[in-house]
């Protein structure tokens, strides 16, 4: 007989376990109304400072104040920075006038670039520098400045004692910068009076000594001297006296007076005629005056 296979033992069926929630429901806690009101009040109080601070910080007034403070700080830095001060000032156009004199008259040396006024500086150069007829000042960031000037070329030399002055085209006297330039020399035998200062409501005395750049050679005197030089190129020196005008020391040993004005051509003709007649008679003139060519006079021996 076949032996029957042994069956495995069946496990005993365990009873189903039920999950029991042993936690007991807690009673719902209620916050008292008074406590809730206190909590809300405290919460509002804590929010008020933040809102106020935000409103203050974002207000236009505080933004403007911040920008002002920033601007003041930037200006302070610029004001203390040496790179914004005018220290090197080149001058173009000078020939006889020293560049240092032009810079000194401009009052720009050591100035801050924001405080420099190009128009005022150019005017000061023209007013305070004899011989300068025009000036221009150019400023470039951050501290570059350029001065350009035009000098008034002299047309004659005015001599008073040991002092020499240049005579400009408009008759203005300015201190001579260099030695003689081969120009006509006019020797003043009497100093020209200084130009009177305009009255300011009260009578003021004219000072005895006035700088040469405040005086002018009379126009008719300057015109007559230049015409004589043109007609007689050998003339290198003329003399001037207010009563007699221009005079010339003839190389033959006498003085001739021409007065002033632009009628020197006629006066020279009259003068040469008188001299020829005197020399033909064997007379030597001591002086001849043709200041008025219609009534000339002379002294001869």
C-alpha positions in Angstrom: 0.0 0.0 0.0 1.1 3.5 -0.8 2.0 5.5 2.2 0.0 8.7 2.3 2.1 11.9 2.4 2.0 13.7 5.7 0.0 16.9 5.4 1.5 20.1 7.1 -0.1 21.3 10.1 -2.5 24.1 9.7 -1.8 27.1 11.9 -4.4 28.1 14.2 -6.4 31.0 13.0 -5.8 34.0 15.2 -8.6 36.2 16.1 -8.6 39.6 14.2 -7.1 42.4 16.2 -9.0 45.6 16.3 -7.2 48.8 16.5 -8.5 50.7 19.3 -8.0 54.4 19.6 -7.3 54.8 23.2 -6.8 58.6 23.0 -9.6 60.4 24.6 -11.0 63.5 22.8 -9.9 66.6 24.6 -12.5 69.3 25.3 -12.3 72.3 23.0 -10.7 75.3 24.7 -12.3 78.6 24.2 -10.3 81.9 24.6 -12.3 84.4 26.6 -13.5 87.4 24.8 -11.5 89.8 26.9 -8.3 87.9 26.1 -9.1 88.0 22.4 -9.7 91.7 22.5 -6.5 92.2 24.4 -4.6 90.1 21.8 -6.0 92.1 18.9 -5.2 95.4 20.6 -1.6 94.3 21.2 -1.3 93.1 17.6 -2.5 96.5 16.3 0.0 98.3 18.6 2.9 96.2 17.3 1.9 97.0 13.7 1.6 100.7 14.0 5.4 101.5 14.4 6.3 99.4 11.3 3.7 101.1 9.2 4.7 104.5 10.5 8.4 103.8 9.8 7.6 102.6 6.3 5.6 105.7 5.6 8.4 108.0 6.9 11.2 106.2 5.0 9.2 106.3 1.7 8.0 109.9 2.0 9.2 112.5 -0.5 10.6 114.7 2.2 13.0 112.1 3.5 14.0 111.1 0.0 14.8 114.7 -0.8 16.8 115.0 2.4 18.8 111.9 1.5 19.6 113.2 -2.0 20.6 116.6 -0.4 23.0 114.8 2.0 24.4 112.8 -0.9 25.0 116.0 -2.9 26.7 117.7 0.0 29.0 114.8 0.5 29.9 114.7 -3.2 30.5 118.5 -3.3 32.7 118.1 -0.2 34.8 115.5 -1.9 35.1 117.6 -5.1 36.0 120.7 -3.0 38.8 118.9 -1.2 40.2 117.1 -4.3 43.3 118.9 -5.7 42.5 117.7 -9.2 39.7 120.3 -9.5 42.0 123.3 -8.8 43.6 125.4 -11.6 47.3 125.0 -11.1 48.7 125.0 -14.7 47.5 127.8 -16.9 49.1 128.1 -20.4 48.9 131.4 -22.3 48.9 131.7 -26.1 49.5 134.8 -28.2 51.9 136.7 -26.0 54.9 138.2 -27.7 56.2 141.0 -25.4 53.9 140.7 -22.4 55.1 138.1 -19.9 52.7 135.2 -19.5 53.0 135.4 -15.7 51.5 138.9 -15.9 48.6 137.7 -17.9 47.9 134.8 -15.4 48.2 137.2 -12.5 45.7 139.6 -14.0 43.2 136.8 -14.7 43.1 135.8 -10.9 42.6 132.2 -12.0 45.7 130.6 -10.5 44.7 128.4 -7.6 41.0 128.8 -8.2 38.5 125.9 -8.1 37.1 125.0 -11.5 33.6 125.6 -10.2 34.5 129.0 -8.9 36.3 130.2 -12.1 34.4 132.6 -14.4 36.0 132.7 -17.9 34.2 135.8 -19.0 35.2 137.8 -15.9 38.8 136.5 -16.2 39.1 137.6 -19.8 37.8 141.1 -18.9 40.2 141.4 -16.1 43.1 140.6 -18.4 42.1 143.3 -20.9 41.5 145.8 -18.1 44.7 145.2 -16.1 47.3 144.2 -18.7 48.6 147.1 -20.7 49.1 146.0 -24.3 46.4 143.4 -24.5 43.5 144.3 -26.7 41.6 141.0 -26.6 41.6 137.9 -24.4 39.6 134.7 -24.2 39.6 132.0 -21.5 38.5 128.4 -22.0 37.8 125.9 -19.2 37.7 122.2 -19.7 36.9 119.4 -17.1 38.3 118.8 -14.6 41.1 121.4 -14.2 42.2 122.5 -17.7 42.3 126.1 -18.7 43.6 128.0 -21.7 44.2 131.7 -22.1 44.5 133.3 -25.6 45.4 136.9 -25.9 46.1 139.4 -28.7 48.7 142.1 -28.2 48.4 145.7 -29.5 51.5 146.2 -31.6 53.3 149.5 -30.9 53.7 152.1 -33.7 56.0 154.5 -31.9 58.0 155.0 -28.8 57.2 157.8 -26.3 60.1 159.0 -24.1 59.8 160.9 -20.9 63.1 161.4 -19.2 64.6 158.0 -18.7 61.2 156.2 -19.1 60.1 154.7 -22.4 56.5 153.8 -23.3 55.0 152.2 -26.4 52.4 154.1 -28.3 49.5 151.9 -29.6 47.4 152.6 -32.7 44.8 154.5 -30.6 47.5 156.6 -28.9 47.5 154.7 -25.6 50.8 154.7 -23.7 51.9 151.4 -22.2 55.1 150.4 -20.5 57.8 149.4 -23.0 58.4 145.6 -22.8 61.7 145.4 -24.8 64.3 147.6 -26.2 63.8 149.8 -29.2 62.2 148.1 -32.1 63.4 150.5 -34.8 60.2 152.6 -34.3 60.0 156.4 -34.4 60.9 157.9 -31.0 58.9 161.0 -29.7 60.8 162.8 -27.0 58.3 164.6 -24.7 59.8 167.7 -23.3 56.8 168.2 -20.9 54.9 165.3 -19.3 51.4 164.8 -20.6 48.8 165.4 -17.8 47.0 162.3 -16.7 43.4 161.8 -17.8 41.0 163.2 -15.2 38.9 160.7 -13.2 35.1 161.1 -13.8 33.4 162.9 -11.0 31.2 160.8 -8.6 29.2 163.7 -7.1 32.1 165.1 -5.1 35.1 167.0 -6.3 38.2 164.9 -6.1 41.7 166.0 -6.8 43.5 164.3 -9.7 46.6 162.5 -8.3 49.9 163.8 -9.3 51.2 160.5 -10.6 49.1 158.2 -12.7 50.3 155.0 -14.3 51.2 155.4 -18.0 48.5 153.1 -19.2 45.9 155.7 -18.2 47.3 158.3 -20.6 47.0 158.9 -24.3 49.0 160.8 -26.9 46.8 163.4 -28.7 45.5 162.1 -31.9 46.7 165.0 -34.1 50.2 164.7 -32.5 50.5 161.0 -33.3 49.1 161.4 -36.8 51.5 164.3 -37.6 54.5 162.3 -36.2 53.7 159.3 -38.3 53.2 161.4 -41.4 56.6 163.1 -40.9 58.3 159.8 -40.5 56.7 158.6 -43.8 57.7 161.7 -45.7 61.2 161.9 -44.2 62.3 158.3 -43.4 65.7 159.6 -42.1 63.9 161.1 -39.1 64.4 158.8 -36.1 63.5 161.2 -33.3 60.9 163.9 -32.9 60.3 166.3 -29.9 57.0 167.4 -28.5 56.0 170.4 -26.5 52.3 171.3 -26.0 52.8 174.9 -27.0 54.9 174.2 -30.2 53.8 170.7 -31.1 56.3 168.5 -32.9 59.8 169.6 -33.7 62.8 168.1 -35.4 66.5 168.8 -34.9 67.8 169.3 -38.4 71.2 167.8 -39.0 72.5 171.1 -40.2 72.3 172.5 -36.7 68.9 174.1 -36.1 65.5 173.2 -34.8 62.3 173.2 -36.9 58.8 173.3 -35.4 56.0 171.6 -37.4 53.1 171.8 -34.9 50.6 168.9 -35.3 48.0 167.6 -37.6 48.0 165.9 -41.0 49.1 168.9 -43.2 52.8 168.0 -42.9 53.3 167.8 -46.6 52.6 171.5 -47.1 54.6 172.4 -44.0 57.7 170.6 -45.3 57.4 172.5 -48.6 57.3 175.8 -46.8 60.2 174.8 -44.5 62.5 173.7 -47.4 61.7 177.0 -49.3 62.6 179.1 -46.3 65.9 177.2 -45.6 66.9 177.5 -49.3 66.3 181.2 -49.3 68.3 181.7 -46.1 71.2 179.6 -47.2 71.2 181.4 -50.5 71.6 184.7 -48.6 74.5 183.2 -46.5 72.3 183.1 -43.4 72.1 180.2 -41.0 68.8 179.7 -39.2 68.7 179.1 -35.5 65.2 177.9 -35.6 62.3 177.8 -38.1 58.6 177.4 -37.2 56.1 176.3 -39.8 53.4 175.3 -37.2 51.2 177.7 -39.1 52.4 177.4 -42.7 50.5 180.6 -43.6 52.5 182.6 -41.1 55.9 181.0 -40.7 58.7 182.7 -38.8 62.4 182.0 -38.2 65.5 183.4 -36.5 68.7 183.5 -38.5 72.2 185.0 -38.2 
